[in-house]
Amino acid sequence: MIRYRAFVLSILLLPALLSAQTTRVLFIGNSYTYSNDLPGMFTQLAASMGETVQTQMVAPGGYTFEGHTSYAQTQAALAQGNWDFVVLQEQSQRPAFPPEQVAQEVLPYAAQLAQQARAASPCAEVVYLMTWGRENGDAANCAFYPPVCTYEGMQQRLYESYVEMAAANDGWCAPAGEVWRTHRAAFPGTGLYTDGSHPNVLGSYIAASTLASTLFRRSCATATYIPAGITTEQAQSVRTMASDVVASPDAPWNIGVNDPVAAADLNYLDGYTVLFADNTTGAASWSWDFGDGSGSTDADPLHTYAGPGEYAVWLVVQDACERTDSLQLTVTLVNTGIGENGRSTTSTVRMVDGQLQVTSGVGGMLQLFDPAGKSLLSTTVTGGPRSITLPSDYQGVLVWQLSTLDGLSSTGRLHVP
């Protein structure tokens, strides 16, 4: 599933994100990758999207993932490190073989290459470039495995295997083969092959457009680079098609699988004080905007507002690889006019395991209100702790007032999750 996100970024993060950056991409494949210089085509397409890209390619003809795991040039390129993306393209037939054969001959080496890539580039995203079925199926293996006798059967097996590789290795899938299938269905008379297997320029442009939309996580429809031999109409159609396939709802491309997912909660304390807590797994830095003109870079800040109101609070988290996510919380502070200037008591009211726990030394009367001041409950409490079950459907802010038998009173706010 792709994660296209609209981030609300704090002023603290904007300078780093707006500065010019170069995206470093290592291509590991074979003749499907070096045909028409796919890395070069991708670089020019990216430039027309405003992206600066530096690429390197290791793509000996016919090479498999298995071969790349020990090929000296591949290992040297991986060892350079500092790659943002490592794009892996398997030999064109192997992933279309029977699942049990793919499990032995492809998947272990797909995993090993991912491990090798991350050993030198811990923050690199591993991208499996889904290839395309042969124009009329795989005649060489048709008798051995009938599903590959047709283009559709071969393409379906490639689809399944590449999706599996990405899912098994926390990698991304760049679905060039699926865009290829969509294009064939829409334009059956337009050729995409040079020899029934390798891509012509239009076929490579499909792969480049798919990679651009995948790696930059946005549409490439407005890009302007068009290679020689392709019409403006063909290029526009390919870029739009690739962008739509990559961004398909619920598509299994796994794009953004390693992103942090912002998670946080809040607790209302006395007065207008709120305790915020970040629950994001893997966060390395935090930027809070409290919605009143102030903020914090603490993980779990405590903030006191000047008065009642509704405040939109934003949290932006960043992990050690500078991947970000954001989350909005709403803080609702109310002034119910119920004894907030009373003398303090030693009583406590808090949430424990989904119930309201009240501790009062001398007992008294407890009243509960919603944020609008509507009475929800009125009950007597005695000395010592008492647990009160709240209405099962109640969520949000809860205002309480406790008037004790010795004439003291106190109020507070709690958040019922």
Backbone hydrogen bonds, N-H to C=O, Kabsch-Sander energy under -0.5 kcal/mol:
donor,donor_aa,acceptor,acceptor_aa,energy
3,R,255,I,-0.7
4,Y,2,I,-0.6
5,R,3,R,-0.6
7,F,5,R,-0.7
9,L,7,F,-0.7
13,L,10,S,-1.3
14,L,10,S,-1.4
17,L,13,L,-1.7
18,L,14,L,-2.4
19,S,15,P,-0.9
23,T,21,Q,-0.5
23,T,52,T,-2.9
24,R,22,T,-0.6
25,V,23,T,-0.6
25,V,54,Q,-2.8
26,L,85,F,-2.5
27,F,25,V,-0.5
27,F,56,Q,-3.3
28,I,26,L,-0.5
28,I,87,V,-3.0
29,G,58,V,-2.3
33,T,30,N,-1.4
34,Y,30,N,-2.0
35,S,31,S,-1.8
37,D,34,Y,-2.2
38,L,33,T,-1.6
41,M,37,D,-2.5
42,F,38,L,-2.8
43,T,39,P,-2.2
44,Q,40,G,-2.1
45,L,41,M,-2.3
46,A,42,F,-2.8
47,A,43,T,-2.2
48,S,44,Q,-1.6
49,M,46,A,-1.5
50,G,47,A,-1.5
51,E,46,A,-2.5
52,T,21,Q,-0.6
53,V,51,E,-0.6
54,Q,23,T,-2.7
56,Q,25,V,-1.6
58,V,27,F,-2.6
63,Y,60,P,-1.8
68,H,64,T,-2.1
69,T,65,F,-1.5
70,S,67,G,-1.2
71,Y,67,G,-0.8
75,Q,71,Y,-2.5
76,A,72,A,-2.4
77,A,73,Q,-2.2
78,L,74,T,-2.5
79,A,75,Q,-2.2
80,Q,76,A,-0.8
80,Q,77,A,-0.7
81,G,78,L,-1.5
82,N,120,A,-0.7
84,D,24,R,-2.0
85,F,24,R,-2.0
86,V,125,E,-2.1
87,V,26,L,-3.0
88,L,86,V,-0.6
88,L,127,V,-3.2
89,Q,28,I,-2.6
96,A,93,Q,-2.1
97,F,94,R,-1.8
101,Q,98,P,-0.8
102,V,98,P,-2.6
103,A,99,P,-2.3
104,Q,100,E,-0.7
104,Q,101,Q,-0.6
105,E,101,Q,-2.9
106,V,102,V,-2.3
107,L,102,V,-2.3
109,Y,106,V,-0.6
110,A,106,V,-2.2
111,A,107,L,-2.1
112,Q,108,P,-2.0
113,L,109,Y,-2.3
114,A,110,A,-1.5
115,Q,111,A,-2.2
116,Q,112,Q,-2.4
117,A,113,L,-2.5
118,R,114,A,-2.1
119,A,115,Q,-1.5
120,A,116,Q,-1.0
121,S,117,A,-1.7
124,A,121,S,-2.2
125,E,84,D,-2.5
126,V,124,A,-0.5
127,V,86,V,-2.7
127,V,125,E,-0.6
128,Y,126,V,-0.5
128,Y,172,W,-3.3
129,L,88,L,-2.5
129,L,127,V,-0.7
130,M,128,Y,-1.0
130,M,174,A,-1.9
135,E,196,G,-2.3
136,N,137,G,-0.5
137,G,134,R,-1.8
138,D,148,V,-3.3
139,A,137,G,-1.1
141,N,138,D,-1.0
142,C,138,D,-0.6
142,C,139,A,-0.6
145,Y,141,N,-2.4
148,V,145,Y,-2.0
149,C,146,P,-2.5
150,T,147,P,-0.7
154,M,150,T,-2.3
155,Q,151,Y,-3.1
156,Q,152,E,-2.2
157,R,153,G,-1.6
158,L,154,M,-2.1
159,Y,155,Q,-2.6
160,E,156,Q,-2.4
161,S,157,R,-2.3
162,Y,158,L,-2.6
163,V,159,Y,-2.2
164,E,160,E,-1.9
165,M,161,S,-2.4
166,A,162,Y,-2.2
167,A,163,V,-2.3
168,A,164,E,-2.5
169,N,165,M,-1.1
170,D,167,A,-0.7
171,G,166,A,-2.6
172,W,126,V,-3.1
173,C,253,W,-2.4
174,A,128,Y,-2.3
174,A,172,W,-0.5
176,A,174,A,-2.2
177,G,130,M,-0.9
179,V,175,P,-2.0
180,W,176,A,-2.6
181,R,177,G,-2.2
182,T,178,E,-2.1
183,H,179,V,-2.6
184,R,180,W,-2.5
185,A,181,R,-1.9
186,A,182,T,-1.9
187,F,183,H,-3.0
190,T,187,F,-1.9
191,G,189,G,-0.6
194,T,198,H,-2.2
195,D,198,H,-0.6
200,N,192,L,-2.2
204,S,200,N,-2.4
205,Y,201,V,-2.1
206,I,202,L,-1.6
207,A,203,G,-1.6
208,A,204,S,-2.7
209,S,205,Y,-2.5
210,T,206,I,-2.3
211,L,207,A,-2.4
212,A,208,A,-2.4
213,S,209,S,-2.3
214,T,210,T,-2.1
215,L,211,L,-3.2
216,F,212,A,-1.9
218,R,213,S,-0.8
223,A,220,C,-1.8
230,I,227,P,-1.4
235,A,231,T,-2.5
236,Q,232,T,-2.5
237,S,233,E,-2.2
238,V,234,Q,-2.4
239,R,235,A,-2.6
240,T,236,Q,-2.3
241,M,237,S,-2.5
242,A,238,V,-3.0
243,S,239,R,-2.2
244,D,240,T,-2.2
245,V,241,M,-2.4
246,V,242,A,-2.5
247,A,243,S,-1.9
248,S,245,V,-1.2
251,A,248,S,-2.0
257,V,254,N,-1.7
259,D,256,G,-1.8
262,A,260,P,-0.6
265,D,277,A,-2.1
267,N,275,L,-2.3
269,L,273,T,-3.0
273,T,270,D,-1.5
274,V,303,H,-3.2
275,L,267,N,-2.9
276,F,274,V,-0.6
276,F,301,P,-2.9
277,A,265,D,-2.6
278,D,299,A,-0.6
279,N,263,A,-3.8
280,T,263,A,-0.6
283,A,280,T,-0.9
284,A,318,Q,-3.5
285,S,318,Q,-1.8
286,W,297,T,-0.5
287,S,316,V,-1.7
288,W,296,S,-3.4
289,D,314,W,-2.7
290,F,288,W,-0.5
290,F,294,S,-2.3
296,S,288,W,-1.4
303,H,274,V,-2.8
305,Y,272,Y,-2.8
305,Y,303,H,-0.5
309,G,333,L,-2.5
311,Y,309,G,-0.5
311,Y,331,V,-2.9
313,V,311,Y,-0.8
313,V,329,L,-3.1
314,W,289,D,-2.2
315,L,327,L,-2.7
316,V,287,S,-2.3
317,V,325,D,-2.6
318,Q,285,S,-2.0
319,D,323,R,-2.3
320,A,282,G,-0.5
322,E,319,D,-2.1
325,D,317,V,-1.6
327,L,315,L,-2.0
329,L,313,V,-3.1
331,V,311,Y,-2.9
331,V,329,L,-0.5
332,T,330,T,-0.5
333,L,309,G,-3.0
333,L,331,V,-0.6
336,T,334,V,-0.6
339,G,337,G,-0.6
342,G,339,G,-1.6
348,T,359,T,-2.2
350,R,357,Q,-2.0
352,V,355,Q,-3.0
355,Q,352,V,-1.8
356,L,388,I,-2.7
357,Q,350,R,-3.4
357,Q,355,Q,-0.6
358,V,356,L,-0.6
358,V,386,R,-3.3
359,T,348,T,-2.7
360,S,384,G,-0.9
364,G,381,V,-2.6
365,M,403,S,-3.2
366,L,379,T,-3.3
367,Q,401,Q,-2.6
368,L,377,L,-2.7
369,F,399,V,-3.1
370,D,374,K,-2.0
373,G,370,D,-2.4
376,L,368,L,-3.4
377,L,368,L,-1.3
379,T,366,L,-2.6
381,V,364,G,-3.0
384,G,360,S,-1.4
386,R,358,V,-2.1
388,I,356,L,-3.2
394,Y,391,P,-1.9
396,G,416,V,-2.9
398,L,414,L,-2.9
399,V,369,F,-2.6
400,W,412,G,-2.5
401,Q,367,Q,-2.4
402,L,410,S,-2.8
403,S,365,M,-2.8
403,S,401,Q,-0.5
404,T,402,L,-0.6
404,T,408,L,-2.7
405,L,363,G,-2.3
407,G,404,T,-1.8
409,S,343,R,-1.3
410,S,402,L,-1.6
412,G,400,W,-1.9
414,L,398,L,-2.6
416,V,396,G,-3.5
416,V,414,L,-0.5
